[in-house]
Amino acid sequence: MNNQEYTKLKEWLRRIDDKLDNHLISVGKEIAEIKTDVSWIKKFFWLVITVSTTAIIVAIFSVILR
């Protein structure tokens, strides 16, 4: 293998490494974005829990007041 082929191979490997590194960084950002995008689920379940608790309390009062 001569010097020119060695240089081309080295450059080719460097470009592959750069692409892999950039891909891993973007995947990490996407995963972090998904983890932080879960706040709406918490709000939804708090709403469901609040409504359910209110309905149970109203049902108990309606039974007591009969």
C-alpha positions as CSV (number, residue, x, y, z in Angstrom):
1,M,0.0,0.0,0.0
2,N,1.5,3.3,-1.0
3,N,1.3,6.6,0.7
4,Q,-1.5,7.9,-1.4
5,E,-3.7,4.9,-0.8
6,Y,-3.0,5.1,2.9
7,T,-4.0,8.8,2.9
8,K,-7.2,8.0,1.1
9,L,-8.1,5.2,3.4
10,K,-7.3,7.3,6.5
11,E,-9.5,10.1,5.2
12,W,-12.3,7.7,4.4
13,L,-12.2,6.2,7.9
14,R,-12.2,9.7,9.4
15,R,-15.4,10.6,7.5
16,I,-17.1,7.4,8.6
17,D,-16.1,8.1,12.2
18,D,-17.5,11.7,11.9
19,K,-20.8,10.4,10.5
20,L,-21.1,7.9,13.3
21,D,-20.3,10.4,16.0
22,N,-22.8,12.9,14.6
23,H,-25.5,10.2,14.4
24,L,-24.9,9.2,18.0
25,I,-25.2,12.8,19.2
26,S,-28.4,13.3,17.3
27,V,-29.9,10.1,18.7
28,G,-29.0,11.2,22.2
29,K,-30.7,14.6,21.6
30,E,-33.9,12.8,20.3
31,I,-34.0,10.6,23.3
32,A,-33.6,13.5,25.7
33,E,-36.4,15.3,23.8
34,I,-38.7,12.4,24.2
35,K,-38.0,12.2,27.9
36,T,-38.8,15.8,28.4
37,D,-41.9,15.7,26.3
38,V,-43.8,13.5,28.8
39,S,-45.1,16.4,30.9
40,W,-48.4,16.4,29.1
41,I,-49.0,12.8,30.3
42,K,-48.5,13.9,33.9
43,K,-51.0,16.7,33.5
44,F,-53.5,14.3,31.9
45,F,-53.3,11.8,34.7
46,W,-53.6,14.6,37.3
47,L,-56.8,15.7,35.6
48,V,-58.2,12.1,35.5
49,I,-57.3,11.6,39.2
50,T,-58.9,14.9,40.2
51,V,-62.1,14.2,38.3
52,S,-62.3,10.6,39.6
53,T,-61.8,11.7,43.2
54,T,-64.5,14.4,42.8
55,A,-66.9,11.9,41.4
56,I,-66.4,9.5,44.3
57,I,-66.9,12.3,46.9
58,V,-70.1,13.4,45.1
59,A,-71.3,9.8,45.0
60,I,-70.6,9.4,48.7
61,F,-72.5,12.6,49.6
62,S,-75.4,11.7,47.5
63,V,-75.7,8.3,49.3
64,I,-75.4,10.0,52.7
65,L,-78.0,12.7,52.0
66,R,-80.7,10.3,50.7
